[in-house]
Amino acid sequence: MTKSAPSHLLPVFARADVAFERGEGAWLIGTDGERYLDFTSGVAVNALGHAHPHLVAALQEQATKLWHMSNLFKSPDGERLAARLCEQSFADKVFFCNSGAEAMECCIKVARRYHAMKGHPERYRIITFEGAFHGRTLATLAATGSAKYLEGFGPPMEGFDQVPLGDVAAVKKAIGPNTAAILIEPVQGEGGVRAASNAFFKELRQLCDDNGLLLIFDEVQTGMGRTGELFAYKRTGVTPDVMSLAKALGGGFPIGACLATEEAASGMTPGSHGSTFGGNPLAIAAANAVLDVMLKPDFFPHAQKMSLLLKQKLASVVDRHPDVLADVRGEGLLLGIKAVVPAGDLINALRDEKLLTVAAGDNVVRFLPPLIVTEAELDEAVVRLERACTTLLAAAKLEAAR
């Protein structure tokens, strides 16, 4: 048996023993030639699947022209992307960066700077919610508030007050003279595919209006079509003042964005923020290409139809396998199944069936197919889920008989 060479990658990921060499739409092809149905989508990144021809062409064309030129100079393509995002949203201003965590850092700075420039530097605290996930930087870890992510990194950054999701009374109690903003995900992806009610979001909007606070939506995972609309805030009935985007914005090419109203962004002046690579020409070309596809008239109706079908199909499997699966939750193609068995066991069994899924909190397995997934591919995923459930149930019965 050949001993594998030691990895020089920092061991911060528990990587599955499978590697891929290429992808086609909703499929990944392993280095061993096996085909896997990808319902992970790079954790909600590959919204248009793998090797989408329009994205490939856009990057190939841009790669022959310009890769990087610094934000010291004008970016006509970046201006166009920003204008398109603002046209499709509540926003007036956009800052481009490289990741979701960076987008959230910008949101936090926008909120703090907004109050400081109005003569209230003491207003810097942000209310966040239990079960949230906002990133891996020290500030976004503090906003997340989870002990397992904060352990070993010293005192958490000051300025975040965490309350239970959906608890209006707790939010009201947390608001004080130092509060600057309220930060929330329209759907908690990492936290177990959990969402507060629309009534709760409306309460938050009112509390922000009444207390002079900014409302920040973290749409790193939910944005760019994942919930069936370009932006998930449109499904809540409220409009935020600031919003983060990343993941699917570049269809797989790293890019993040902080969107804000003119008023919310009023404190951000030259020198107050920046990024060397943010909004580089390759990333901008990828994001513009993603918008080209997503803004076609038939794109979201298809995604919404696939969402409804997948939710129905998953619910039917849950009904047939109550000893393995508990319930289906989520919106759009951000769906989760709460498992009865350990979620990791279900993910492993699905991977054995060549169906890729991803874990979330609350013992949930996320199903995140690309938004271009077909009904035939949904049917195939359900067949593989059925087989995985049967395998897990048989293993459980065998174990119980011993």
Beta strands, then each sheet from edge to edge (+ up, - down):
strand 1: 20-24
strand 2: 27-30
strand 3: 35-38
strand 4: 93-97
strand 5: 125-129
strand 6: 160-163
strand 7: 179-184
strand 8: 214-218
strand 9: 242-245
strand 10: 256-260
strand 11: 325-331
strand 12: 334-339
strand 13: 355-356
strand 14: 358-360
strand 15: 364-367
sheet 1: 1+ 2- 3+ 13+
sheet 2: 4+ 10- 9+ 8+ 7+ 5+ 6+
sheet 3: 11+ 12- 15+ 14-
end
